[in-house]
C-alpha cells in the first residue's frame, strides 16, 4: 500500500508588521495579541502530529508553541522569509519612488534589495530544506503527519515547488495563522507526489 503523509504547512500568526503591511523578512518581530488569539481557531483544525519544523524567528517559534504546546520543534534558519535588507520594516508607500525597488518588484530575479537576499539564493535554500525534509520522512516510516511553521514567501515557494504546474506562485496565499493541509504520497525511494492541498481555514468558513 502506498504511504501517505499529512503535512500541515502553516504561516505564522499575525504581527504588528503584518498590520502595518511592512516587509519583515528577517526582522524578528513577536506575535501581535490578535495573532495569538486567532491561533486558537487554527489549533482546533490541526490534529496532533509526529514532528514539527519551524523557522527560527520568534513569530514562527511562538506560533509553533501555541499550536503544538506539547511538542518539541526543530528550528531552522533555512525556513526563514527572504531577507529584505535595507527595505526591512518599510512599506510599499515608503519605497514606491525608489527606482531599484520598482525594478525589484517588476523582476525580483534580476536584482536584490540592498543588503538583502537574492531571489535565487532564497529559492535554493527553500529547495534544500525540502529535500532534507523528504529524506527525514523516508527515514522515519512511522511518521504519519507533520507540521511546518514558516512565512508567507516560503509557503508560496513550497507550494509552487510541490504543485509543479504552470500556476503562478502568487496564487498560493495564506493569511497569518492560515495554511494548507497537504497529502503527500511516497513513491519509490525519495519520490513524493502531492495528492491534495486544502486551505485549512476553508473548514472554518463552512
VOGU-3710 file (C-alpha; in Angstrom, 3 decimals, decimal comma):
1> xxxxxxxxxx> 0,000/0,000/0,000  1,250/3,487/-0,853  2,316/5,563/2,106  0,530/8,912/2,529  1,750/11,576/4,967  -0,332/14,542/6,111  1,654/17,792/6,092  0,280/20,945/7,731  2,019/23,942/6,182  1,212/26,985/8,336
11> xxxxxxxxxx> 2,063/30,661/8,061  2,986/32,273/11,383  0,400/34,285/13,298  -0,273/37,998/12,890  2,440/40,532/13,802  2,494/44,325/14,069  4,492/44,342/10,846  1,692/42,495/9,049  -0,834/45,033/10,301  1,359/47,863/9,013
21> xxxxxxxxxx> 1,995/45,980/5,704  5,743/46,158/6,237  8,435/43,960/4,732  9,549/41,911/7,726  11,752/39,193/6,274  14,440/38,668/8,924  13,149/41,292/11,364  12,443/39,262/14,489  9,005/40,526/15,492  6,796/38,840/18,094
31> xxxxxxxxxx> 3,192/37,869/17,532  0,556/40,576/17,933  -2,013/39,818/20,682  -4,697/39,490/17,991  -2,493/36,951/16,240  -2,128/34,871/19,381  -5,896/34,843/19,874  -6,615/33,892/16,269  -4,371/30,836/16,539  -6,907/29,286/18,908
41> xxxxxxxxxx> -9,144/28,642/15,889  -6,316/27,228/13,789  -5,321/24,905/16,607  -8,761/23,265/16,548  -8,300/22,344/12,883  -4,943/20,605/13,186  -4,639/17,215/14,889  -1,608/16,059/16,813  1,449/15,481/14,608  4,588/13,388/14,821
51> xxxxxxxxxx> 7,082/16,155/14,076  7,154/19,976/13,893  9,587/22,107/11,889  9,713/25,873/12,216  11,656/28,910/11,088  13,944/30,054/13,894  12,374/33,541/14,011  10,279/34,252/17,097  6,953/34,760/15,300  7,184/31,213/13,926
61> xxxxxxxxxx> 8,593/29,639/17,098  5,785/31,189/19,162  3,187/30,071/16,603  4,510/26,518/16,851  4,356/26,680/20,651  0,765/27,886/20,506  -0,387/25,242/18,021  1,652/22,335/19,404  2,357/23,146/23,070  3,407/19,610/23,968
71> xxxxxxxxxx> 5,742/19,057/21,025  9,422/19,770/20,682  10,105/21,676/17,493  13,032/21,641/15,110  14,096/25,222/14,393  15,995/26,065/11,228  17,212/29,211/9,517  16,504/27,547/6,163  12,784/28,245/6,651  13,226/31,994/7,145
81> xxxxxxxxxx> 11,491/34,502/4,909  13,594/36,212/2,238  15,885/38,890/3,709  14,747/42,345/2,566  17,959/44,097/3,637  17,650/47,880/3,806  13,949/47,591/2,999  13,125/45,692/6,182  10,328/47,355/8,221  9,418/49,603/5,266
91> xxxxxxxxxx> 6,149/49,607/3,316  5,281/49,940/-0,351  4,372/53,572/0,283  7,821/54,179/1,776  9,599/52,658/-1,220  7,391/53,248/-4,240  9,522/56,101/-5,594  12,769/54,136/-5,273  13,972/53,136/-8,758  15,723/49,969/-7,564
101> xxxxxxxxxx> 12,663/48,938/-5,581  10,381/49,351/-8,603  12,793/47,244/-10,652  12,800/44,554/-7,975  9,001/44,470/-7,798  8,761/44,095/-11,576  11,507/41,491/-11,901  12,644/40,140/-8,498  15,025/37,617/-10,051  17,031/40,351/-11,789
111> xxxxxxxxxx> 18,072/42,339/-8,713  18,014/42,257/-4,904  17,257/44,604/-2,009  20,399/46,467/-0,867  21,999/44,337/1,822  19,336/41,676/1,276  18,995/38,257/-0,273  18,808/37,484/-3,964  15,725/35,567/-5,014  17,818/32,739/-6,478
121> xxxxxxxxxx> 19,578/32,245/-3,131  16,271/32,304/-1,256  14,750/29,753/-3,596  17,789/27,468/-3,396  17,726/27,298/0,403  13,992/26,520/0,428  14,538/23,683/-2,031  17,472/22,451/0,063  15,261/22,314/3,151  12,530/20,485/1,233
131> xxxxxxxxxx> 14,934/17,778/0,091  16,153/17,344/3,682  12,514/17,150/4,791  11,759/14,367/2,307  14,864/12,476/3,425  13,661/12,546/7,026  10,211/11,334/6,025  11,829/8,386/4,279  13,977/7,657/7,320  11,006/7,779/9,719
141> xxxxxxxxxx> 8,469/5,477/8,139  6,316/5,574/11,285  5,549/9,294/10,889  2,004/9,814/9,647  1,692/13,591/9,981  3,997/16,587/10,282  3,703/20,360/10,609  5,823/23,151/9,149  5,548/26,694/10,567  7,036/29,302/8,275
151> xxxxxxxxxx> 6,485/32,598/6,410  4,273/33,737/3,553  7,013/33,830/0,929  8,362/30,434/1,961  4,870/28,942/1,889  4,363/30,161/-1,678  7,719/28,732/-2,760  6,980/25,362/-1,212  3,504/25,131/-2,723  4,765/26,184/-6,143
161> xxxxxxxxxx> 7,538/23,590/-5,995  5,228/20,803/-4,854  2,436/21,572/-7,305  4,815/21,526/-10,302  2,403/23,134/-12,740  2,128/26,475/-14,530  0,189/28,127/-11,701  1,651/31,474/-10,655  3,473/31,494/-7,347  1,201/34,353/-6,259
171> xxxxxxxxxx> -1,853/32,087/-6,387  -0,648/30,333/-3,254  -1,592/32,726/-0,489  -2,411/32,231/3,158  -3,150/34,924/5,698  -1,242/34,936/9,019  -2,273/31,905/11,028  -3,665/30,112/7,973  -2,096/27,423/5,832  -2,588/24,273/3,812
181> xxxxxxxxxx> -3,276/20,665/4,646  -1,278/18,587/2,185  -1,455/14,898/1,463  1,889/13,640/0,170  2,322/10,145/-1,298  5,674/8,403/-1,139  6,773/6,610/-4,268  9,962/4,651/-4,705  12,879/5,982/-2,719  12,531/9,704/-2,061
191> xxxxxxxxxx> 9,938/10,367/-4,755  6,959/12,279/-3,379  3,727/13,360/-5,067  1,253/15,980/-3,874  -2,173/14,344/-3,879  -4,221/17,156/-2,397  -3,863/20,671/-0,979  -6,680/22,137/1,094  -6,759/25,605/2,633  -7,111/24,894/6,328
201> xxxxxx> -9,380/27,850/7,089  -11,845/26,651/4,442  -13,374/24,442/7,136  -13,983/27,434/9,373  -15,921/29,148/6,604  -18,067/26,116/6,049
//
